[in-house]
Amino acid sequence: MGFGSYDESEQQQQTADDDEDVEAVNVHENDHEGELSFESDLSTDELVSQLGEMKDEE
């Protein structure tokens, strides 16, 4: 079959089987609430400079 071709028999009405034992994925199972903080002795300019150097290395 070429691109865009299809088998008409595959286009018949399809039904989902509700009888199957399928586990749902819980995307909130490992949600965490909290804070992240850090302290640095570097100034904002020094941190931005380091970021620029890291980007240049890539």
N, C-alpha and C positions, 0 to 999 in steps of 0.2 A: 504494500500500500504506500502511496505517496503522501506527502505532506498534505494535511487537510482531508484525507480520505478517512472513511470510517466504515465499519461493518454495521449495517442497519440492524442486525440482530442484537447488537450490543446496546442499541438505543431503545429497546423495549422498556416498559415501565418497570422500574426497579423499586423494591421495597426493602426497608431495613428490618432486620430481625431483632425484635425487642427481647427475645428469649435468651440471647447470649449473655453470659456473665462477663461483663466488661467493667473493669475498675476505672472510675473517673480520675482524672489527674486534678489534684487540689493545688492550684498555683499559690495559695496563701498558706500552705502547710508550714513553711519555714520563714514566714514574715517575722521581722525583728523590729522593735522600736527602741530607740536609744539615741545617744549623742556621740559625736566624734569630735575630738578637739586635739590640738597639738600646739606645742610652743616651739619657736625657733628664734635663734639669736640673729638670724639674717634679716636684712631689711627687705621690703617689697621689691626694690630695684635689683637686689642681689638674687632674689628668688626668680624674678622674671629673666634675668641674665642666664641663670642656670637652666631654666626651661628652654631658652633659645639655643643654648649649647646642646641640650639633649635632642632637640628637633633637628639640629644640623648634623648630628651623628647618624641619624636615620638615613 
